[in-house]
Amino acid sequence: MREMLPPIAFDRPPVTTAKGLPRRTALACALTLPWLARAVQAQEAAPSWRLGQTIDLSGPLADLGRAIHHGARACFEAVNAKGGVDGKPLELIAKDDAYDLKRSEPLADELLADRSLLALFGCFGTPMVESLLPKAEKAGVPVFAPYSGALSVRRGNPRSVVHVRASYADEVGRIIEHLATIGTRRIVVAHQANSFGKEVADAAAVSLEAHKFKALGVASVKNDASDAEAAASQLMAKEPEAVLVGLAGKPALAFIKAAKAHRKGVRVYALSVMGAAATVQGLGPDGVGVAVSQVVPLPTQTVTPIVRDFHAAWKALGTDLPASHTALEGYINARVFVEALKAAGRGAGRTSLMDALWRLRRLDLGGMDLRFAEPGQSASRYVELTIIGRDGRFVR
């Protein structure tokens, strides 16, 4: 929502209204308030807390998109079953962009034009989030927990954007630190041929330089994976000990299989976005031993309170999707939103929602400690390394 303009500074005392406001400020408010009032009234009149989401539900990263979406839904439905927040249910409106920027942009515009929408939530993919952020800021619509660890979507520090997950740079840094610690220096990097992949490649270069060595080779892979075999052949010819994989979905699956075929003993390290259940299942024996950084706890670790809550909500949702790291991340994002909405109080609007969120400062969800220090920073810095076991499950 557009904030009321501050008093304008003059070299001489400004002309004021009878109520003591500078006349220009009063005029600005008069022009702005009807627009603000209509937006606030639309949100208050809505029968539910309406959230909008552009996400891949049918494209190359649909396994991740569906998991994030259903994880959030599991939380919202659990809250709705108990009467919602202040008597209103939460409604998550998902628009399927199939991980296609040309599709996501008009869908985002459609959501942003809806005055009854409280916020955008869990929008998916670095290119898509990069595109929608300036539009959302102009429209005065908060953007909550976008699914991207890219630093490019964390720049500018708008107060209306809340990042929950650790960044890709955090994940890459943890992997490179591990490799340096165990003495592995012959490393190559494979990354997606888009802004997400470039972010990973840049973060890897910075982290490697900090440990005083460079990658033996770097190659990109298209979203359709058509050049995955060529990239694997190019990189494995360098005879690396390890490969850092900044890929997700079909490109990750195709590249890892090709890399293993070219060089059986190479160790594979991937980011959290690789870990969709379908990708792990598709890798089969080639997935055993692949290390994956994670930004939430193990979803099988039910002694952790937040994981236990997630499983109860997931079971109640009745979905046939597996209870994955990605689904748990969607659930955690939704829990954070619910806590902010509760803190905002009755009749919450876009501005009061964000005010309440930043007042929280710290939020302990029982296994996830979140800190809302300042805009642009991730609330969570949680990163741990897991390995895919012989049964296809992640273990520490």
C-alpha angles and dihedrals in degrees: 000000000000110000121231109267115255120239111284117241117237132185087232128036109285124239107258135205125239089269093055099254120132106258094237090052091049091050091048091050092048090055094043104040098069089055091046092046093052092051093047092046091050092053093046092047094050111107090224142028097265120208126180129213135183107200144152108260099152108020136082094298097038093123089062093041095051092047093051092046096048092044089057091044090053089059096043093047090050089053092045090052087061095050101280122250115320088347096304123108124231116246122195112199109199123198114195110225095169088225090291117134092205089058097040097054098062090041090054090048089052092053094045091053090060106097092193091062112108097195147331110259133194096350108182136233135024098252091048095047092047089055099046100043098078090044092051092048091051091048092047093239118143118234112214126196101338111199099244132098093197119130088216090073091047097058124104092034099234109190090221093067122078120193116196108170124073114261127260086246088059090051095045091047092053092050095047091046089054093048092048091049093055092045099252109149106153097087133156128190129221117187140175116265095243140071092286091055094046089053090054093047092049092047090050091052092051094046094046091050090052087059090046101249139089137224115269089222143351127207135173129221124207121239090251091052091231092138098038093108092051092048091049092049091049095049099040089054085070088066095231126186092214140013125209109215117206093178137110137195119352096358091054092048094048096043097048092048091049093046092051090049091053096042117017098191100048114123115228124212117186138178125248093264089068093061102085112141093239091053092050091047091047092053091059111171090358089065096058109110096012108142117222127187113226131202097199133043123276107286089220092058096096093167085076108089097223091050091049091051090048093054092051091051093042092053091049091051089060098213121156091220116111120257094252137169088258094052090048089052090054089050093049092049089052092049090054090051092050092051091051091048092051091049091051090063133211117343094019117186135186096278097041090048092058093042089055093047094054091045090059090071091175133028125185111197095177105271097013116074110194127190123194098200104152140334116281095033125103113250088217129049093179111141127155134166121241133180129219108241129210091268091056093253127126118248131178 
